[in-house]
């Protein structure tokens, strides 16, 4: 209701002067932005800005129902933050005599984010499963922490370039991932039409050499399908009848 005056074609009769002045000074993009839901690129950019310019820790909460795209949104957010910093460092590198040092910092930054992204398949193998609503549903919570370092020199910078230098001096140096609330009960039972965690099916689909390396080739010799294992395939319903294969 607060945005009615801005979005409507006419202003309120109580504050004609104030509202008309506001309509003349506020850019149309700002009015549109207020009416839109949060966007992953805007949120990640504002988070990096708050960290670099204001020096305050930032937190981004990604929530939603099953299948809404939380995992993919986190990947996009991490990649966008890395892209913002990588572009700023690349711009600074061209203006800096010590180009080799900046190249190494950019490469290190990219490597850190890439390691975080590369850890997703491993976490998903042990923590994601097929449900009736999502073939790759995360059955655990994840807290990803990106660790930045302020590399500004101790001296004061000029006011005209302070913002630019603040951005360029905020360097990504590490990361930490915590997982919690894993649905452990799924290991020993799942609803009809669902599956256990991906890792079990991946082990069964692995090559003979990998199965020998994992020490499971003998166990799987006469069991070629998940249905051979009660925890992976057939489940009994409450009436004692076997459920359909997961």
N, C-alpha and C positions, 0 to 999 in steps of 0.2 A: 504493500500500500504506500510505502514511502517513495516509490519510484513513479507513481502515477503522474505527478506534475512534470517530471522530466521527459517521460515517454509520450505523454499526450500532446495534442496539437495546441491546446490552450492551457493557460495557467490558472491557478486557484484565484478566486475573487478576493480572498483575504490578504494575499501578499502579491499583488500584481507587479509592483516595482521590483521586489527582490527576485521573484521567480523569473521575470523577463531578463534581468541582468544575468542571472545564473545560466539561463538558456543561451545567452549570447557569449558567455565566457567559457563554458564547459564544452570541450570538444565532443563531437558526436560519438567518437570511439569510446570515450569514457562512459557515456550513457549506455552504449551497447554492452560494454564490459560488465556493468552492474547487473544487467539482466541475464547474463550468461552464467552457467554453472562453472565451478573451478575446472581449469584445464591443466593437464599434466605439464605441458611446456611452460605455461605461465607460473605455476606453482614452483617448479624446479628453478626457474630463473629468479623468482623473487626470493627463494630460499638462499640461493648463492649470493644474491645481492645483499641480503641481510647479514650473511656471514662475512662477506668481504668488506662491506662499507661500515657496518655497525659493530662488527666483531662479536656478534651474539650467536650462540649455538642455535641451530635450526632443527626442527622435527617435522616430518611429513608422515601423516597417518593415511594409509591406503586401506579402505574398507569397502565392503560390498558383499552381496550374496554369492553363493556358489556359482561359478561360471561367469561372473561379471567382468573378469579380466584384471584382477588384482596383481597377479604374478607378472603379467605382461606390462602392466602400468609401472611396476617397480623397475623392470628392465629398461623401459623407455626413460624413466626419470633419471636413473643412474647414467645412462648413455648421454642424455641431454646435458647433465651437469659436467660430464667429462668433455663434451663437445664445446661447451661455453668456455671452460678453462683452457682447453687445448687451443681454441681459436685466439684467445687473449695472449697466451704464451707465444704462439706462432707470430702474432703481430709484434709483440715485444722483441722477439728474437731478431726480427729484421732491422730493428732500431738499435739493437745492442751489439757492441763489439764482440762480446763474449758469446758468440752464436753457438759454439760447441756446448757450453754449459747449459744453455736454454734448451738445446736439442735433447740433451740427456734428461732434463727435468720433464720435458713433454713426453718423452718415451717412457719414463718412469710412471708418470701420471696415467698414461694410456694402459700400461701394463697392470697397474693396480686395479683399475676399473674392469679390465678384461678378466682378471683373476676372479673378481666378484661375480661377473657374469658367467664365467666358466664353471663356477661352483654350483650354479643352479641345477644343471642336469644331475649332479651327484645328490644334492638335497632332494630333488624331485623323485629320484629313483627310490630313496628310502622313505620319503614322506608324502608322496602323491599316489593316488589310486583312482580307479574308475568308479564313479557313482552313477546313480540314475539320472543326474542332472549335468554331469561334467565328466568327460573321459580322462581328464588330467586334473583332478581336484586336489588341492593342497590340504592335507589333513594335519597341518601343524601351523604354528605362527612363526614369523621370522622377523628379527630386528637387525637391520643392516646399518652399521655405523661407518661413515666415511670420515677419516681423520685428516684435517687440514693443518698446515703450518703457516704462520705469518712470517714471511721472509723480508718484510720491509726493513730498510736500514733505519738506524736509530735517529738519524737527523730528520728535521721537518721538511716536507715537500711543499712546493708551491700550490696555492689553492686551485689554480687552473687545471693541474694535472693530478690532484690528490685522488680523485675518484678512479681514474685510469690506473694509477699505481697501486691503489688498494686492491683492485680486481686482479692485477697481474702478480701481486705478491702473495695471494692466497693460494697456496700450493697443496695439492692432494699428496699425502705421504704414506697413507696406510688405510686399512679397513679392518672391520671386525664384524662377524656374523654370529648372532645368537639365535637358536631355535628353541621353541617351547610348545607346550600343550600338544604333543604328538598323540594322535589317537591310537594308543597301544592296543586297545581291544580289537582293532581291525586285524591284527596279526592272527588271532585265533578264531575270528568270525566276522562275516560281513553279510549284508542283506542280499536277498535274491536280486539278480540283475546287476550286482556290483562285483568288484574284484578286490583282491588283497593288494598290497603295495607292489609297485612296478618291478622292484628289484627281483622278486621271486620269478616272475615271468621272463625277465631278462636273463636270469641265470639258466632257465630251461631252454631259452632260444639261443644261448651262446654256442660258439663252435666247440667241437670236441676237444681241441687243444686248450681252450679257456676253461672248459669244464674239468679237464684233468688238472690244470693249474690250481683251480679252486678246490679240488679234492671231492668233487660231487659226481664224477663220471660213473662211478660204480653204483651210486644210489639211483641215478637216472637211467641206468642201462635198460631196465624193463618198464620204465615209466616215461612215455614220450609226450604226454599232454598234462596240462594242469589239472584235468579232471581226475587224474590218478592220485591226487593229494586232497584230502578232505578240507584243508585250510585254503586251498586255491581254487578248487572246482565246485564239487557238489556240496550243498548244504541241506540240512534237514529243516523243514518247516515245523511249526508247532504241532502239526497233526502227524508228524513222524514220516511223512512222505518226502522223498528227495526233491529238492528244488531244482530249477533249471541250472544249467551250467553258467558260471559267471563269465 
